[in-house]
């Protein structure tokens, strides 16, 4: 996977969403906010949207 730049605000948003998922309480608003933020970040940085999402989930859900 290419090196993907992930800003702290995007990491924090995905972290909140992941916590909600684990608690069985994710809202549509949170899910939409994460997806929108991923799309906007990918567009702004000219990166592949799916690679950004995969890198973000890897970073938050499976930290090294």
C-alpha positions as CSV (number, residue, x, y, z in Angstrom):
1,X,0.0,0.0,0.0
2,X,1.4,3.5,-0.9
3,X,2.3,5.9,1.9
4,X,-1.0,7.7,2.7
5,X,-1.0,11.0,4.6
6,X,-3.7,10.9,7.3
7,X,-4.3,14.1,9.2
8,X,-5.1,14.0,12.9
9,X,-8.7,15.2,12.5
10,X,-9.5,12.3,10.1
11,X,-7.9,9.8,12.5
12,X,-10.0,11.2,15.3
13,X,-13.2,11.0,13.3
14,X,-12.5,7.4,12.4
15,X,-11.6,6.6,16.0
16,X,-14.9,7.9,17.2
17,X,-16.7,5.9,14.5
18,X,-14.8,2.7,15.4
19,X,-15.7,3.2,19.1
20,X,-19.3,3.6,18.2
21,X,-19.2,0.5,16.0
22,X,-17.7,-1.5,18.9
23,X,-20.4,-0.3,21.3
24,X,-23.1,-1.2,18.8
25,X,-24.1,2.5,18.6
26,X,-22.8,3.9,15.4
27,X,-25.1,6.6,14.0
28,X,-25.7,7.4,10.4
29,X,-24.4,10.9,11.0
30,X,-21.1,9.6,12.2
31,X,-20.8,7.1,9.3
32,X,-21.6,9.9,6.8
33,X,-19.2,12.3,8.4
34,X,-16.3,9.7,8.1
35,X,-17.1,8.9,4.5
36,X,-17.4,12.5,3.5
37,X,-14.1,13.4,5.2
38,X,-12.3,10.5,3.5
39,X,-13.6,11.6,0.1
40,X,-12.7,15.3,0.7
41,X,-9.2,14.4,1.9
42,X,-8.6,12.1,-1.0
43,X,-9.7,14.8,-3.5
44,X,-7.7,17.5,-1.8
45,X,-4.5,15.4,-1.7
46,X,-5.1,13.8,-5.1
47,X,-5.0,10.3,-3.5
48,X,-7.1,7.3,-4.3
49,X,-10.2,7.4,-2.1
50,X,-10.2,3.7,-1.4
51,X,-6.6,3.6,-0.5
52,X,-7.1,6.5,1.9
53,X,-10.0,4.6,3.5
54,X,-8.0,1.4,3.8
55,X,-5.0,3.2,5.3
56,X,-7.3,5.0,7.8
57,X,-9.0,1.8,8.9
58,X,-5.7,0.0,9.2
59,X,-4.3,2.8,11.3
60,X,-7.3,3.0,13.7
61,X,-8.5,-0.6,13.9
62,X,-5.1,-2.4,13.7
63,X,-2.4,-0.2,15.1
64,X,1.1,-1.5,15.1
